[in-house]
Amino acid sequence: MESHKIKIILITLISIFCALFMCLIVFFSNEKIENPKNELTFSKQDATQERLEINKNSKILFETNDYIVYEKIKRNEQVFTQGLFFDTASTLIESGGLYGHSVLQKFNINTPDEKHFKIPIERKYFAEGACLFKNKVYQLTWRERVM
């Protein structure tokens, strides 16, 4: 029985490590990665430059050494944002968690209530973080330890 628990713990740790490793690869990659619909491409440098151009005339709300906040996006969601990343300069992919309300969704920062897609997650899962890797979004769950 004890070896079974150890195997489950090891598999869980390996899964979490793999997901984090994939997130780091995408984050530090300069290579363009196409999104699942092949309509747009993702490039950290291009997206950052476009965001700076979009926001360069905006009023700065808050600034640190690591980031600048130009605007707050008000949303009426019933989930806790667990993962959030730019797919393009103006679209975000969000992984939100709450038992019975977990979701994976994509929306434009200018119209956050209009979703490009909103995929509900089974009630038994509490969705956690997500990352994009080779045209696929990988989403983690909390206590269920499923990716």
N, C-alpha and C positions, 0 to 999 in steps of 0.2 A: 504494500500500500504506500509506503514511504517513497519508494522509487518512482511510483506513478506520479506523486506530487512533484517530485524533483524534475521529472520529464516535462510536466505541464509548465512549471516555472521556467525551465530552460527554453522551451518553445516560445513562451510568451516574451521572454527577454530577447530572444533572437528576432522575433517579429517586430518588436519595438525598435531594436537596433537597426534593422533593415529599413523600416519606415523613416527613421531619423536620417539614416545615411542617404536615402533617396532624396529627402528634402534638402540636405546639404549639397548634393550633386546638382540639383536644379538651381539652388540659390547661388552657387558659385560658378555655374556654367555660363560661358559666353556664347555657347551654341544656341541657335534658335530652335525652339521646340514647338511644333505645331499643336494646336488644340484639337480636341476630339472631332470637331466638324471640319477641320482643315480650312476654316474661313480666315483665320487670323494666325499670327505667329506671336510667340512670347520670347522676349529678349529682355533680360534685366536692364541692360544699358539703354536700350531703346525706350522701354517703358518709363524708366527713371527720367530720361531726357524729355520725353513727351509730357510727363507730369510736371516737370519743372517749367516747361514752356507754357502749359495750361495755367499754372498757378503763379507765374512770376509777377503778375500784376495784382495778385490777391493780397489781402491783409493777413499778416502772420498772427495767429491766435496764441501760439506757444512754440518755443524753440529750445532745443537742447543741443549738445554736441553730436548726438546720434540722429536726430530727426527734427522736422519742422511740421507743425500742425497748421494748416491753412484753413481748414473748414471742418465743422462737425456735421455728420450725416445723421439726421434723426430718423429712427426706424421704429416701427411698432411690431417687434417680433417677440414671440413667447419662448425664445430659446436663448441659451448662453452661447455667445460667440466663442468657439474653441479654436478654430483655424480660419485664417483670412489671408488671402494673397491676391495680387493683381494678376489677371490673365492678360489684359491689355492695359493701356494707359488709363482707360476709363471704366473697365469692368473688373469686378471683384468676384472671387469664388469664396464662399463661406461655408464652413462646417459648423453647425450649431447643435448643441446638445441639451437634452432634457428628455427623460423617459416619456414616451408617448408623443413627443413633439420634435425629435431630432430630425435634422434636414441637411441636405447638401444643395446649395443654390448658387446661382450666378446672377448678378445684377449690375446695372450701370450706376456709377456713383452719383450721377445727376438725377436719376429716377429710381431710387432704391426700392420703391414699392412695386415697380414693374420688373418681374423676374424673367430672365432669358430661359432659365429652367429652375424648377424647385422639385427636388426629389425627396419625398419623405422616407425616413429610415424606419424599419420595423420597430414597433412599440417596445420590444424587449431590449433595445440598444440605446445607450446614451452616447451620442457621437462626440468625438474629440477632434483633434487636429486633422488637417488634410494637406496634401502636397500634390503637385503636378509632376509627373515623370513619364516621358515618352508617350505623350498623347493620352495618358490615363490619370485620373485623380484617385489617389489612395487616401482613404479615410480610416482613422482609428476609432475604436470604441473604448469606453472606460472600463468598467468592471468585467465585461464579457470577454475582453482581450481578443477581439476579432478585428481584422483589417479588411 
